[in-house]
Amino acid sequence: MPSKATKPTTVRSKPATVRSELHWQTILIGFALVTVSMTVVRIYPNAFAKLDLLAADVRVRIRPQRISHKVEIIAIDDQSIREIGQWPWPRATMAELTEALQYYKVAVIGFDIVFTERDSHDLQREAIAARLRAIGTPEEKIDSILGPSNDEQFGQAVKAQGKTIVSYYFANHVMGSAAKIESEEGFVKQPVIPLPFKYSVTKKDPEATSDVMRADAYRPAIEPLRKNAWANAFVDIETDLDGAIRREMTVVRFPTNPAQPWKENYCMPLVLAMLDAYEGGPSSFLEIAPYGVSVVRIGDITIPVDEMGRAMIDFRGPEGTMPRVSAANVLNHRLPKDALAGKIALIGVTGRGLGDRAVTPAGAEFPRVEIHANALDDALSGGFLRYSETQSIVYQRIAAIVLGIGITIAAAIFTPLYAFLAMVTLSVGYFSYAQYLLTNDALLIGIVEPLMTVVLVFTLLVAFRYVTEGAEKRYLRHAFEHYLHPDIVKNLVEDRKSLKLGGERRHLAILFADIVGFTSRAEKSDPVELVRMLNTYMTKMTDLIFENLGVVDKLMGDGIMAFWGAPNPIENPARSAVDCGLKMMDTLAQLKRDDARFNDFDIGIGVATGDAIVGNTGGENRFDYSLIGDTVNFASRLEGLTRQFKVRFLVNQATLDEANGNYITRYIGKVKVKGKELLVPTAEVIAHSNDGVDPRFYNHFAEVVEMLRQGKADVARERLGELLSDRPDDEVIGLYLEKLDDAGDQPPTEMIFEFETK
């Protein structure tokens, strides 16, 4: 190795402070992104609420469902229309249907059909009765001629059944103050007797700032049904932001008298009125807390509601999932007698051409009667989903913060792959937790904001790291190109396995080059000018090494150490090293011609080929990609021996053998350096055979070497004298003659040179 104690140029690992700064930048940006994500949700709450509802639809569909089989839809379906006739049917037919259900011993009947107008047959009956009265026909006679009215028959059938609930609907319903509407035909602003069915006990906190849905007009059922029914209940359903129906309203506030606002009805919907009747008319309880509706209870059954008093329906499945029978089969007594015994019969329209359908999570054209049937089944089985927008927001905010911070730390510390796995883990974990609450506790919490936050933070942070670290890598790559050829750097980037940490044994060609007499020159030269000359020289020489796919290991003052064959293998390291050495001599000759400063410059080059240990050596925070071994040491010695032999370029014989090129060379002999017993054949490299150099001198010298090997020392001495006369300054010839003279009568057949110093 070189004896000069100059500080080698090394490649340093990325400082820990730089990594720490990048981590903290990533973490701070991640926190900012979490804040931005939450702010966006607040700015566009409706958009994210719609997404959460759509996600909830999917999540509800994939969880297990169960049906109580206590609710039966009596469907006015296509079959019924074909058999019974055009809809709407006469009230006499509806009376027959009610009587048939009483025959089948149903527990409760609910009509999801609003009877707000008198039967057309009854209107004709009244016209005929009026004409009969005009001609003096007695009332008894008229009744016997015309028979009872259809509406009265229907009312009597409802009364006889005992637990039939008829429906009405509101003109509108809004949150907070009463909605102001113009008078509409058929709607009344004052409740008529009997009053709409209401909660038996209502408790309202005096500090309540929020209230329930409120209406200011409704359209009641006709009197014969209203007065004979067990209850009158509303069938209104509110749609969500996307126009779908997911929730059942459990209460609407309807004033009894604008002048007496304290006398207000908190009206109950058809579903809960039917439940109340089915449970035997227990006490119903409504509580309104300061934030909104807090408790809705029918007997021992508590209905989970949100602040507006809406219950989230857990749909059992697509249309037809809830048990149903055709009204025609009921009217014609085609069912087993106990088929409907003890059940709740919900009568409604399901025929495709009859309307009364809505968009739901379970279908785009879902019968409204089946919406109520699902809600009623939820109430009976405790299956209503527990959903509160306020509670869901709290859950989502906390989850978004926790997950956002988690993925921020992961993106700051881990590689993109592991950060992606962390993102997937956090997302799946939160989704699984939310689904667990839904499946086991019927608690529906939002997932869009947390998952969006995780994905947003991950994507932008990874992009940030890609940009920043990419710029840093490009900078380092550019910096590393000062030490390696760009093609080698490219290969290292594309194949990281080619650059191993630690060391490995590789077969390499190693070059040392040094400026002859640099130390004395440095003592006599102006430092600034000397550095400028040295920079010019080093630039030219290192460029040549790069062009020949070499690695510049060290720049040692005026010395250069380079090697071929690592980190990436090349086709012929020895040839590349020899070619590079010859080009370095040619380049120096060109510098001498072009720049007077280099007139007295000269260099010595040594190349050795063999095995060496190459790899990253040093400490964890500072390392040097370099090589060690006997081959390295011998290459350094060869460069030093150029002074002893007064030649410019020395190589070991293994280099020439492996290079296998057309070179003009001179075999010098075997060299033994200090500390080594091994004798290494060594040769001088002069030029390429086609460089215009006359090879005759070197051919004659080769003949001399061969004569010595054959024992023809006298002839060899004579020829050496002739060669010396042609080149009196040739040190190698002088050394040969000196050794022949010292040998006396036992001339050597192989010249061996042993040097104790470099």
C-alpha positions in Angstrom: 0.0 0.0 0.0 1.2 3.6 -0.4 3.3 5.0 2.3 1.9 8.5 2.1 -0.2 9.4 5.1 -2.6 11.6 3.1 -6.3 11.6 4.1 -8.3 9.3 1.8 -11.4 10.5 0.1 -14.3 8.4 1.5 -18.0 7.9 0.9 -19.9 8.7 4.0 -23.2 7.1 5.0 -26.2 9.4 5.3 -25.8 11.4 8.5 -28.2 10.6 11.3 -29.1 14.3 11.6 -30.2 14.4 8.0 -32.4 11.3 8.5 -33.8 12.8 11.7 -34.6 16.1 10.0 -36.4 14.2 7.2 -38.4 12.1 9.8 -39.4 15.2 11.7 -40.4 17.0 8.4 -42.5 14.0 7.5 -44.1 13.8 10.9 -45.0 17.5 10.9 -46.4 17.3 7.4 -48.4 14.2 8.4 -49.9 16.1 11.3 -50.8 19.0 9.0 -52.4 16.5 6.6 -54.5 15.0 9.4 -55.7 18.5 10.2 -56.4 19.3 6.5 -58.4 16.0 6.2 -60.6 16.8 9.2 -61.1 20.4 7.9 -62.2 19.2 4.5 -64.7 16.9 6.2 -66.1 19.8 8.1 -66.3 22.0 5.1 -68.1 19.4 3.0 -70.1 17.4 5.7 -72.9 16.4 3.3 -70.6 14.8 0.8 -68.8 12.7 3.4 -72.2 11.9 5.1 -73.4 10.5 1.8 -70.2 8.4 1.4 -70.6 7.1 4.9 -74.2 6.1 4.2 -73.2 4.2 1.1 -70.4 2.5 3.0 -72.9 1.6 5.8 -75.2 0.0 3.2 -72.5 -2.4 2.2 -71.4 -3.1 5.7 -74.9 -3.8 6.8 -75.5 -6.2 3.9 -72.5 -8.3 4.7 -73.4 -8.9 8.4 -75.6 -11.9 9.4 -79.3 -11.2 9.5 -82.2 -12.8 11.4 -85.9 -12.5 11.1 -88.4 -12.7 14.0 -91.2 -14.2 11.8 -93.7 -12.2 13.9 -94.4 -9.8 11.1 -96.3 -10.8 7.9 -96.9 -8.5 4.9 -100.4 -8.9 3.5 -99.4 -7.9 0.0 -101.7 -6.2 -2.5 -99.6 -7.7 -5.3 -100.0 -8.4 -8.9 -101.8 -11.7 -8.2 -104.3 -9.9 -6.0 -105.0 -7.3 -8.7 -105.6 -10.1 -11.3 -108.0 -12.0 -9.0 -109.8 -9.2 -7.1 -109.8 -6.4 -9.6 -108.4 -3.0 -10.2 -106.9 -1.1 -7.3 -108.1 0.7 -5.2 -110.6 -1.9 -4.1 -114.0 -1.1 -2.7 -114.1 -0.6 1.1 -116.3 -3.6 1.3 -113.4 -5.7 0.0 -111.1 -4.1 2.5 -113.7 -5.0 5.2 -113.6 -8.6 4.0 -109.9 -8.6 4.1 -109.9 -7.4 7.7 -112.5 -10.0 8.7 -110.4 -12.7 7.0 -107.4 -11.7 9.0 -109.5 -11.7 12.1 -110.5 -15.3 11.1 -106.8 -16.2 10.9 -106.4 -14.8 14.4 -103.8 -12.2 13.7 -102.8 -10.2 16.8 -102.5 -6.7 15.2 -103.4 -5.3 11.8 -101.7 -2.2 10.4 -102.6 -0.4 7.2 -99.8 1.1 5.3 -102.6 2.5 3.1 -104.1 5.9 3.8 -107.9 6.0 3.5 -108.5 9.8 3.4 -111.4 9.8 1.0 -114.8 8.2 1.1 -115.5 5.2 -0.9 -116.9 6.0 -4.4 -119.6 3.4 -4.0 -120.8 5.3 -0.8 -120.9 8.5 -2.7 -123.2 6.9 -5.3 -125.2 5.4 -2.5 -125.8 8.8 -0.9 -126.9 10.3 -4.2 -129.5 7.5 -4.7 -130.6 7.8 -1.0 -131.1 11.6 -1.5 -133.4 10.9 -4.5 -135.3 8.3 -2.5 -135.8 10.7 0.4 -137.0 13.3 -2.1 -139.9 11.0 -3.1 -140.7 10.3 0.6 -139.0 6.9 1.0 -138.6 6.0 4.7 -135.0 5.7 6.0 -135.6 2.0 7.0 -136.7 1.3 3.4 -133.7 3.2 2.0 -131.3 1.1 4.2 -132.9 -2.1 3.2 -132.8 -1.1 -0.5 -129.2 0.2 -0.5 -127.6 -1.8 2.3 -124.9 -0.5 4.6 -122.2 1.8 3.3 -118.8 0.3 2.4 -117.0 2.7 4.7 -119.2 1.8 7.7 -118.7 -1.9 6.9 -114.9 -1.4 6.9 -115.1 0.6 10.1 -117.1 -2.1 11.8 -114.7 -4.8 10.7 -111.8 -2.7 12.1 -113.7 -2.3 15.4 -114.5 -6.0 15.5 -110.9 -6.9 15.1 -109.9 -4.7 18.0 -106.3 -4.0 17.3 -106.2 -2.4 13.9 -104.1 0.8 13.3 -105.0 3.0 10.4 -102.7 5.6 8.9 -102.4 9.3 8.1 -99.7 11.5 6.8 -98.4 15.0 7.4 -98.3 17.8 4.9 -94.6 18.2 5.7 -92.2 17.9 8.6 -89.2 20.0 9.4 -86.7 20.3 12.2 -87.2 23.0 14.7 -89.9 25.6 14.1 -93.2 24.6 12.6 -93.3 24.5 8.8 -95.6 27.2 7.3 -97.7 25.9 4.4 -100.6 27.2 2.5 -104.0 25.5 3.0 -104.2 22.3 1.1 -107.4 20.5 0.4 -108.0 17.7 2.8 -105.3 18.8 5.3 -106.2 20.1 8.7 -104.2 22.1 11.1 -106.2 21.2 14.1 -106.2 17.5 15.1 -109.6 15.9 14.8 -111.2 13.4 17.2 -109.9 10.8 17.8 -106.4 12.5 18.1 -103.3 11.1 16.4 -101.7 8.4 18.5 -99.1 9.9 20.8 -96.6 8.8 23.5 -98.4 8.4 26.8 -95.5 9.9 28.7 -93.3 12.7 27.3 -90.4 14.2 29.3 -88.7 17.3 27.8 -85.7 18.9 29.4 -86.4 22.7 30.0 -82.9 23.4 28.6 -83.5 21.5 25.4 -82.2 23.6 22.5 -83.0 21.0 19.9 -86.4 19.6 19.2 -87.9 16.8 17.1 -89.5 16.9 13.6 -92.5 19.2 13.6 -95.5 19.4 11.3 -98.4 21.9 11.1 -101.0 20.0 9.1 -102.0 16.4 8.5 -104.5 14.5 6.5 -106.5 12.1 8.7 -108.3 8.9 7.8 -112.0 9.0 7.2 -114.2 9.1 10.3 -115.6 5.5 10.2 -112.1 4.1 10.3 -110.6 6.7 12.6 -113.1 6.3 15.3 -113.1 2.5 15.2 -109.4 1.9 15.0 -107.2 1.0 17.9 -105.0 3.9 16.9 -104.3 6.5 14.2 -100.6 6.7 13.3 -98.4 8.5 10.7 -96.6 6.7 7.9 -94.2 9.4 6.9 -90.6 8.4 6.2 -87.8 10.9 5.7 -85.2 10.3 3.0 -81.4 10.8 3.5 -79.1 13.1 1.6 -78.9 10.7 -1.3 -82.6 10.3 -1.6 -82.6 6.8 0.0 -84.7 5.7 3.0 -82.7 4.2 5.8 -84.4 5.5 8.9 -87.8 5.3 10.5 -89.1 8.5 12.2 -90.2 7.7 15.7 -91.8 11.0 16.6 -93.3 14.1 15.0 -94.5 17.0 17.0 -97.9 18.3 16.0 -99.6 21.2 17.8 -103.2 20.7 19.0 -103.9 24.4 19.2 -101.6 27.2 18.0 -102.9 29.3 20.9 -102.0 26.6 23.4 -98.6 25.4 22.3 -98.2 23.4 25.6 -100.9 21.1 24.4 -98.9 19.4 21.7 -99.0 15.8 20.5 -95.7 13.9 20.2 -97.1 11.6 17.6 -96.1 8.0 17.1 -95.6 6.3 13.8 -97.5 3.3 12.4 -94.6 0.9 13.2 -94.4 1.8 16.9 -98.2 2.0 17.3 -98.4 -1.6 16.0 -95.7 -2.6 18.4 -97.6 -0.9 21.2 -100.7 -2.8 20.3 -98.8 -6.0 20.0 -97.3 -5.5 23.5 -100.8 -4.9 25.0 -100.8 -1.1 25.1 -98.1 -0.6 27.7 -96.9 2.8 28.7 -94.9 4.5 25.9 -92.1 6.9 26.9 -90.4 9.7 25.0 -87.5 11.8 26.5 -86.0 14.9 24.9 -82.6 15.9 26.3 -80.9 19.2 25.7 -79.2 17.8 22.6 -82.3 16.1 21.2 -84.2 12.9 21.5 -82.6 10.6 24.1 -85.1 7.8 24.8 -87.9 6.2 22.9 -89.5 3.2 24.7 -92.5 1.1 24.2 -93.1 -0.9 27.4 -89.8 -2.7 28.0 -88.6 -2.3 24.4 -86.1 0.6 23.9 -85.7 1.9 20.4 -82.2 3.3 19.6 -82.6 6.7 18.0 -80.5 9.6 16.9 -80.9 13.2 18.1 -83.7 13.8 15.7 -85.6 10.7 16.9 -84.9 8.6 13.8 -84.2 4.9 14.1 -81.7 3.3 11.6 -83.4 0.3 9.9 -81.5 -2.9 9.7 -82.8 -4.2 6.4 -83.1 -8.0 6.4 -82.4 -8.3 2.7 -83.7 -7.4 -0.7 -87.3 -7.2 -1.6 -89.2 -10.3 -0.7 -87.0 -11.2 2.3 -89.7 -10.3 4.8 -92.5 -13.0 5.0 -95.5 -12.0 2.9 -98.7 -13.6 1.6 -100.9 -12.4 -1.2 -104.1 -10.6 -0.1 -106.0 -12.7 -2.6 -104.9 -15.9 -0.8 -106.2 -14.3 2.5 -109.5 -13.2 1.0 -110.0 -16.6 -0.5 -109.0 -18.5 2.6 -106.3 -20.5 0.9 -104.0 -20.4 3.9 -103.8 -22.9 6.8 -106.0 -21.7 9.6 -103.0 -21.1 12.0 -100.7 -19.7 9.3 -101.1 -16.1 10.6 -102.1 -16.8 14.2 -100.6 -14.3 16.7 -98.7 -12.4 14.0 -98.7 -8.7 13.1 -100.3 -8.2 9.7 -99.0 -5.2 7.8 -101.2 -4.5 4.8 -99.7 -2.6 1.9 -99.2 -2.3 -1.8 -96.4 -4.3 -3.5 -97.7 -4.6 -7.1 -95.2 -3.3 -9.6 -97.5 -1.0 -11.4 -99.1 0.5 -8.3 -96.3 2.8 -7.1 -95.6 3.2 -3.4 -92.0 2.2 -3.8 -88.8 4.0 -2.7 -85.0 3.8 -2.9 -83.4 1.9 0.0 -80.0 0.2 0.7 -81.8 -3.1 0.0 -83.1 -2.1 -3.5 -83.8 0.8 -5.8 -87.5 0.1 -6.0 -88.3 -1.3 -2.6 -92.0 -1.5 -1.4 -92.6 1.0 1.3 -94.7 -1.5 3.2 -91.6 -3.8 3.4 -89.6 -0.8 4.8 -92.1 -0.6 7.6 -92.1 -4.4 8.0 -88.3 -4.3 8.4 -88.5 -1.5 10.9 -91.2 -3.4 12.9 -89.2 -6.6 12.9 -86.2 -4.6 14.1 -88.3 -3.2 17.0 -89.5 -6.7 17.9 -86.1 -8.3 17.8 -84.0 -5.4 19.1 -82.4 -5.2 15.6 -82.5 -1.5 15.0 -79.0 -0.2 14.3 -77.7 2.2 16.9 -76.6 5.2 14.9 -76.1 8.7 16.0 -74.5 11.3 13.7 -73.0 13.1 16.6 -71.6 9.9 18.1 -70.4 8.7 14.8 -68.6 12.1 14.2 -66.8 11.7 17.6 -65.8 8.2 16.8 -64.5 9.2 13.3 -62.6 12.2 14.6 -60.8 10.2 17.3 -60.1 7.4 14.8 -58.9 9.8 12.1 -56.5 11.4 14.6 -55.2 8.1 15.9 -54.9 6.4 12.5 -53.5 9.6 10.9 -50.7 9.9 13.5 -50.0 6.1 13.3 -49.6 6.2 9.5 -47.6 9.4 9.8 -45.1 7.7 12.1 -45.0 4.6 9.9 -44.4 6.7 6.7 -41.7 8.7 8.5 -39.8 5.7 9.8 -40.5 2.7 7.5 -39.8 2.1 3.8 -42.7 2.7 1.4 -43.5 -1.1 1.4 -43.6 -1.4 5.2 -45.5 1.9 5.4 -48.0 0.5 2.9 -48.4 -2.6 5.0 -48.9 -0.4 8.0 -51.6 1.5 6.1 -53.4 -1.7 5.2 -53.1 -3.0 8.8 -54.5 0.2 10.3 -57.3 0.4 7.7 -58.3 -3.2 8.1 -58.0 -3.0 11.8 -60.3 0.0 12.1 -62.8 -1.5 9.6 -62.8 -4.8 11.5 -63.4 -2.9 14.8 -66.2 -0.9 13.2 -67.7 -4.1 11.8 -67.3 -5.8 15.2 -69.4 -3.1 16.8 -71.9 -3.4 14.1 -72.2 -7.2 14.2 -72.1 -7.6 18.0 -73.6 -4.3 19.4 -75.6 -3.1 16.3 -73.6 0.1 16.7 -72.9 1.8 13.4 -70.0 4.2 13.3 -68.6 5.9 10.3 -65.5 4.7 8.4 -65.0 7.1 5.6 -63.2 9.9 7.4 -60.6 7.7 9.2 -59.9 5.5 6.1 -59.7 8.6 3.9 -57.3 10.2 6.3 -55.1 7.1 6.4 -55.0 6.8 2.6 -54.5 10.5 2.1 -51.7 10.9 4.6 -50.0 7.7 3.4 -50.2 8.7 -0.3 -48.9 12.3 0.2 -46.2 11.4 2.7 -44.9 8.6 0.6 -44.9 11.0 -2.4 -43.2 13.6 -0.3 -40.5 11.1 0.8 -40.2 10.0 -2.8 -39.6 13.5 -4.0 -37.3 14.6 -1.2 -35.3 11.4 -0.9 -35.3 11.1 -4.7 -33.7 14.5 -4.9 -31.2 13.5 -2.2 -30.5 10.2 -4.0 -30.0 12.0 -7.2 -27.6 14.4 -5.5 -25.7 11.5 -3.9 -25.7 9.7 -7.2 -24.2 12.7 -8.9 -21.7 13.0 -6.0 -20.9 9.3 -6.3 -20.2 9.7 -10.0 -17.1 11.6 -8.9 -15.8 8.3 -7.7 -17.4 5.8 -10.1 -18.2 5.7 -13.7 -21.9 6.8 -14.3 -22.7 3.4 -15.8 -21.4 1.7 -12.7 -23.5 3.9 -10.5 -26.5 3.1 -12.7 -25.9 -0.6 -12.3 -25.5 -0.2 -8.5 -28.8 1.7 -8.3 -30.6 -0.9 -10.4 -29.0 -4.0 -8.7 -28.4 -3.2 -5.1 -27.2 -6.8 -4.5 -24.1 -6.0 -6.5 -22.9 -3.7 -3.6 -22.7 -5.7 -0.4 -22.0 -4.4 3.0 -18.8 -5.9 4.4 -16.2 -7.5 2.2 -15.9 -10.2 -0.4 -13.1 -11.8 -2.3 -13.0 -10.7 -5.9 -10.6 -11.0 -8.8 -9.5 -7.5 -9.6 -7.0 -5.4 -11.6 -5.5 -2.6 -9.4 -3.7 0.5 -10.6 -1.5 2.9 -8.7 -0.3 6.1 -10.4 2.0 8.7 -8.9 3.7 11.9 -10.0 7.5 11.5 -10.1 9.2 14.0 -7.8 6.1 15.6 -6.6 7.3 16.2 -3.0 10.3 18.3 -4.1 8.1 20.1 -6.6 5.6 21.0 -3.9 8.3 22.5 -1.7 9.4 24.8 -4.5 6.0 25.7 -6.0 3.4 28.3 -5.2 0.6 26.3 -3.4 -2.2 27.9 -5.3 -0.6 27.2 -8.7 0.4 23.8 -7.6 -3.2 22.9 -6.6 -4.5 24.2 -10.0 -2.0 22.1 -11.9 -2.9 19.1 -9.7 -6.6 19.6 -10.3 -6.1 19.7 -14.0 -4.0 16.6 -13.9 -6.4 14.7 -11.6 -9.4 15.7 -13.7 -7.9 14.3 -16.9 -6.7 11.1 -15.2 -9.9 10.3 -13.3 -11.9 10.9 -16.4 -9.8 8.3 -18.2 -10.4 5.8 -15.3 -14.2 6.4 -15.5 -14.2 6.0 -19.3 -12.5 2.6 -18.8 -15.1 1.5 -16.3 -12.8 1.8 -13.4 -13.4 2.8 -9.8 -11.4 5.6 -8.3 -10.6 4.3 -4.8 -8.5 7.1 -3.5 -6.9 10.4 -4.5 -3.8 10.5 -2.3 -2.3 13.9 -2.8 -0.6 13.4 -6.1 -1.4 9.6 -6.2 -4.3 7.8 -7.6 -5.6 4.3 -6.7 -8.1 2.7 -8.9 -9.4 -0.8 -9.6 -11.5 -2.8 -12.1 -13.8 -5.8 -11.5 -15.9 -4.5 -8.5 -18.5 -3.6 -7.4 -19.8 -4.8 -10.8 -17.9 -7.4 -12.8 -16.5 -6.4 -16.2 -15.4 -8.5 -19.1 -11.6 -8.2 -18.7 -10.4 -6.1 -15.7 -6.7 -6.6 -16.6 -7.1 -5.3 -20.2 -9.2 -2.3 -19.0 -6.5 -1.4 -16.4 -3.6 -1.7 -18.9 -5.5 0.3 -21.6 -6.2 2.9 -19.0 -2.6 3.1 -17.9 -1.4 3.6 -21.5 -4.1 6.3 -22.1 -2.9 8.1 -18.9 0.7 8.2 -20.4 -0.7 9.5 -23.7 -2.8 12.1 -21.9 0.2 13.3 -19.9 2.2 13.6 -23.2 -0.7 15.7 -24.6 -0.7 17.9 -21.5 3.1 18.5 -22.0 2.5 19.6 -25.6 -0.5 21.9 -24.7 0.5 23.3 -21.3 4.0 24.4 -20.5 3.4 23.8 -16.8 3.6 20.0 -17.4 6.9 20.0 -19.4 8.8 18.3 -16.6 5.9 16.2 -15.3 6.2 12.5 -15.3 4.3 9.6 -13.7 4.9 6.1 -12.6 2.1 3.5 -13.1 1.8 0.1 -11.5 -0.9 -2.5 -12.2 -1.3 -5.9 -10.5 -4.1 -8.4 -11.2 -5.2 -11.0 -8.6 -7.5 -11.7 -5.7 -8.4 -9.0 -3.2 -11.0 -8.3 -0.5 -13.3 -5.5 -1.6 -16.2 -4.0 0.3 -17.3 -1.4 2.8 -14.9 -1.1 5.6 -14.9 1.3 8.5 -17.4 2.4 11.2 -21.2 2.5 11.1 -21.2 6.3 10.6 -18.2 6.5 8.2 -17.1 3.9 5.8 -14.8 3.6 2.8 -15.6 1.3 -0.2 -12.1 0.0 -0.8 -10.0 -3.1 -1.0 -7.2 -4.9 0.8 -4.8 -7.8 0.2 -1.4 -8.8 -1.2 -2.4 -7.8 -4.8 -3.2 -4.3 -3.6 0.2 -4.1 -1.9 2.0 -5.4 -4.9 0.3 -3.0 -7.2 1.5 -0.2 -5.0 5.1 -1.6 -5.0 5.1 -1.9 -8.7 4.3 1.8 -9.0 7.2 2.5 -6.7 9.5 0.2 -8.6 9.1 2.4 -11.7 11.7 4.7 -10.0 14.1 1.8 -9.4 13.8 0.6 -13.1 13.4 4.1 -14.4 10.4 3.0 -16.4 6.9 4.5 -16.5 4.5 1.5 -16.5 5.0 -1.8 -14.7 2.6 -4.8 -14.4 2.8 -8.3 -13.0 2.8 -11.1 -15.6 -0.7 -12.2 -14.6 -2.0 -8.9 -15.8 -0.5 -9.3 -19.3 -1.6 -12.9 -19.5 -5.2 -12.0 -18.6 -5.2 -8.8 -20.7 -4.3 -10.9 -23.8 -3.9 -7.8 -25.9 -1.6 -6.6 -28.6 0.9 -4.7 -26.5 4.6 -3.8 -26.8 6.1 -5.0 -23.6 9.4 -5.9 -22.0 9.8 -8.7 -19.5 12.0 -7.5 -16.7 12.2 -10.4 -14.4 11.0 -11.7 -11.0 10.5 -9.1 -8.3 10.7 -9.7 -4.6 9.4 -6.9 -2.4 10.0 -6.2 1.2 8.1 -8.5 3.6 7.3 -11.0 0.9 9.0 -14.2 -0.1 7.1 -14.7 -3.3 8.8 -13.9 -6.5 6.4 -12.2 -9.0 7.2 -12.0 -12.7 7.1 -8.4 -13.8 7.0 -6.6 -17.1 7.1 -3.1 -18.5 4.3 -2.0 -20.8 5.4 0.5 -23.5 2.4 0.9 -25.9 -0.2 -0.8 -28.0 1.4 -2.6 -30.9 -0.3 -0.2 -33.4 0.6 3.0 -31.6 3.6 3.7 -34.0 6.3 2.7 -31.5 9.2 0.7 -33.0 9.2 -2.6 -31.3 12.6 -3.8 -32.5 14.5 -2.8 -29.3 12.0 -4.6 -27.1 12.1 -7.7 -29.4 15.9 -7.8 -29.1 15.6 -7.5 -25.3 13.2 -10.4 -25.3 15.8 -12.4 -27.2 18.3 -11.6 -24.5 16.0 -12.8 -21.8 15.5 -16.1 -23.8 19.3 -16.5 -24.2 19.8 -16.2 -20.4 17.2 -18.8 -19.8 19.1 -21.1 -22.2 22.3 -20.5 -20.4 23.9 -18.3 -23.1 25.1 -15.7 -20.7 28.1 -14.6 -22.8 26.1 -14.0 -25.9 23.4 -12.3 -23.8 26.0 -10.0 -22.2 27.3 -9.1 -25.7 23.8 -8.3 -27.0 23.0 -6.2 -23.9 26.1 -4.1 -24.6 24.8 -3.5 -28.1 21.4 -2.5 -26.8 23.0 -0.2 -24.2 25.0 1.6 -26.8 21.7 2.4 -28.5 20.0 3.4 -25.2 22.7 4.4 -22.8 20.1 5.7 -20.2 18.1 2.4 -20.1 18.3 1.4 -16.4 17.0 -2.1 -16.9 19.9 -3.0 -19.2 22.3 -1.6 -16.7 20.8 -3.6 -13.9 21.0 -6.8 -16.1 24.7 -6.2 -16.8 25.3 -5.4 -13.2 23.8 -8.7 -12.1 25.7 -10.6 -14.7 29.0 -9.1 -13.6 28.2 -9.9 -9.9 27.3 -13.5 -10.8 30.8 -14.3 -12.1 31.1 -17.8 -13.3 27.5 -18.7 -12.4 25.3 -16.4 -14.4 21.5 -16.4 -13.6 19.0 -17.9 -16.0 16.3 -15.7 -14.5 16.8 -12.1 -13.3 15.6 -11.6 -9.7 15.3 -8.2 -8.2 14.9 -7.7 -4.5 14.2 -4.3 -3.0 14.0 -3.5 0.7 12.2 -0.1 0.1 9.5 1.0 -2.2 
